[in-house]
Amino acid sequence: MKLNLHDRLLTFFSFFAGMGIAGCAMIGYGYTVPYAGAGFIVKQICLFMVLFAVAGGSLAGALVSEYKRNDKILLLSVLAAGVLVLLLPFYSNYAEKISLQLNGFAALVIYTALVLTLPIACISMVIPLTVAGLKKGDAGSYARKTGVVFAVIMMGIALGSMLYPMLIIPALGLIWSAIVTGFSLAIIPAIQIFRQGWRKPGILGILFVILLPGMLIGGGFTEKQRGVSLLDLDEQWQMKKAQLYLNGAPVSIGFDALPGDTARVLDNILENCFQESEILYIGPFSNTLVRLCAANNLRLTQLDVTGLNTIDTTNSTFTRAGSLNSPVEPRVFLNSTSQQFDIIILDLMRGDAIREGLFSVEVFIRLRNLLKAGGLGLIRLPDIEGEAIHWYGVRSLYKTIRSLGLFTEVSKPTRSSPSMLLFSGSRDAFDDRLDEVPGISYFSQDSIQVQDVRILTDNRPMASLYFRHQMAMLRQERLASMSKVKALK
């Protein structure tokens, strides 16, 4: 039986579709993945080396199977590639963490291997499929059918991963598309191997592709895709008829509370601080903050960036414990002081009134270094629509934050490292720039996530309760730490 034009078209359709998806993924990786010291060309060279090695090995395996006249080798190569796609959700859990925790060439190699799971799977699968598809007989017929399924589902992955950040078709997200693709492309050759008399690999392959999705779901990778909700923060919160309950008791704060009220947000942060905690505030002078610190017996160092730029240290009795005699620029103060603080608040809400020097990454790094272990850094971003235009270098700043991995989510405070949180009063303030930020994902209408940097918008229902919950967690961690220290003494 000779191959007709239809057979050849199907074979090359799957080949070019697979290679096209792999190429798009590779180019997208080069543009979007931050890596300090490596530009687009450098990353592309690294990717070409990796993909060339994979393609060469895959082609060699296909040619060996053709030479040996053993269709099972081809089937096993397709099965292995399908399993590789099926493992994509598992890899995705660790890709971002590795990129933010490692540095140097090792991080680039490891991150490349994780992020390139999809294009590597495409190439490792499409070449043996093409070789097999050009064969005569049942093996070629099977390979052509599998190749078409492969190409169609891979294009579905590309479409789903493109639409998912826009929340148009969440069901076609990259993770779930990878599971469907890997399952389909692994179960077909597994069944074929079983039918050809190679029972053990066929049975093991079928069991593996059936059980692995359940294992991945049970492993918690779907938590990344779940929308973050206030009611998800603690299983003891309940909502009944617009009334919030904690441990069965109604909570007095309702939806009528103004989420944007600065005093309410700050109050729920400061009320969980230890007495005599050191607070650093950089922003427009705030009498509200002075009163809150006084009420909670906290020591406040306030830098008014819109006035005379003087630094006042105020204690609970409103007496001036000390001040600088001359105006001080924020960056000068941050670079000269060695004092560490429990809480640092950088208030950039009035984006047009704040000096551009405060928008630099240097300031962000210095703020993090001035935090005590277990401390909290809060950066309040512009909250007025269009104010993001006045926010100097917002796009490059986001990229740098992603590259350096400066921030950890405040929802997981620890005793050993500080937490920093970006907080915005309005999603609209960033809509004009967020579409330019690579790697962005929307958790909900009230929260924006760029890798490990979370932006909470002020239209989150009961934002003050969110902060109260997070600060209570931080306080609990620090109390446990102090108890251990006392026990050792």
Secondary structure, DSSP 8 states (H G I E B T S, - for coil): ----HHHHHHHHHHHHHHHHHHHHHHHHHHHH---TT--HHHHHHHHHHHHHHHHHHHHHHHHHHHHHT-HHHHHHHHHHHHHHHHTHHHHHHHHHHHHHH--HHHHHHHHHHHHTHHHHHHHHHHHHHHHHHTS-HHHHHHHHHHHHHHHHHHHHHHHHHHHGGGTS-GGG-HHHHHHHHHHHHHHHHHHHHHHTT-HHHHHHHHHHHHHHHHHHHHTTGGGGTS---GGGS-TTEEEETTEEEETTEE-S--TTS-TT-HHHHHHHHHTTS-TT-EEEEEES--HHHHHHHHHTT-EEEEEETTTT--EEEE-TT--EEEE-SS---HHHHHHH----EEEEEEE-SSGGGS-GGGGSHHHHHHHHHTEEEEEEEEEEE--STTGGGGSTTHHHHHHHHHHHT----TTS--SSS-EEEEEES-GGGTHHHHTTSTTEEEEETTEEEETTEEEEETTSTTHHHHHHHHHHHHHHHHHHHHHHHHHH-
